[in-house]
Amino acid sequence: EILMTQSPATLSVSPGERAALSCRASQTVGSKLAWFQQKPGQAPRLLIYEASTRATAIPVRFSGSGSGTEFTLTISNLQSEDFAVYYCQQYDGWPPYTFGQGTKLEIK
Amino acid sequence: QVQLVESGGGVVQSGRSLRLSCAASGFTFSQYGMHWVRQAPGRGLEWLSVMSYDGDNEFYADSVKGRFTIFRDNSKNTLYLQMNSLRGEDTAVYYCAKDADNSGLYYLDYWGQGTLVTVSS
């Protein structure tokens, strides 16, 4: 089973600034990496797939990068609605398709 | 638009069984793989299971293998999760999610709102 590790656990950033969230895989997953956003009481929402492709209707301030074992979700010009918990998930090869433990993005 | 509505959650005693349903609409259900994911209170997301579009392939997380069974009825546009021998650690919100591909081996592009399962001792 591939272990996904996200860092930091909590990130404090001011509105208008940029946030960089990290996700590391215990073995290579190529570009088979997705990012999700979850707000309190809501279901997760797909932001990024294939490591760097924005999902439908996702603002351009969200960008994904990386391949292999190291990935980054960057959110530029943070808006109030961006403060949430973010999860990465790998879907390389056969299941299980493991999630990271999440990064909480909070207002500084 | 894609809509996934889970049902069947509730309070159940440890050791008993429960069946969850996920009613799908807004897309051709029979052409896509479908997943179950859960989230324990205050915790992160845990992938549980996936079934291919035709029901021929299914996979499970080790934590539920042998206790949970995923299946689907394409004539009813519904995905199911049969949960047996429930334990306290199975207490969670259970989400169904659509795969972007028919195989079920791709990313999850749409999620339902979830149904809460509470296992009591």
Chai-1 contact restraints between the chains, C-beta under 6 A:
chainA,res_idxA,chainB,res_idxB,connection_type,confidence,min_distance_angstrom,max_distance_angstrom,comment,restraint_id
A,A34,B,Y107,contact,1.0,0.0,6.0,A-B,restraint_1
A,A43,B,Y95,contact,1.0,0.0,6.0,A-B,restraint_2
A,A43,B,W111,contact,1.0,0.0,6.0,A-B,restraint_3
A,A43,B,Q113,contact,1.0,0.0,6.0,A-B,restraint_4
A,A43,B,G114,contact,1.0,0.0,6.0,A-B,restraint_5
A,P44,B,W111,contact,1.0,0.0,6.0,A-B,restraint_6
A,L46,B,D109,contact,1.0,0.0,6.0,A-B,restraint_7
A,Y49,B,Y107,contact,1.0,0.0,6.0,A-B,restraint_8
A,Y87,B,L45,contact,1.0,0.0,6.0,A-B,restraint_9
A,Y91,B,Y107,contact,1.0,0.0,6.0,A-B,restraint_10
A,P95,B,V50,contact,1.0,0.0,6.0,A-B,restraint_11
A,P95,B,F59,contact,1.0,0.0,6.0,A-B,restraint_12
A,P96,B,W47,contact,1.0,0.0,6.0,A-B,restraint_13
A,P96,B,A61,contact,1.0,0.0,6.0,A-B,restraint_14
A,Y97,B,W47,contact,1.0,0.0,6.0,A-B,restraint_15
A,F99,B,L45,contact,1.0,0.0,6.0,A-B,restraint_16
A,Q101,B,G44,contact,1.0,0.0,6.0,A-B,restraint_17
A,G102,B,G44,contact,1.0,0.0,6.0,A-B,restraint_18
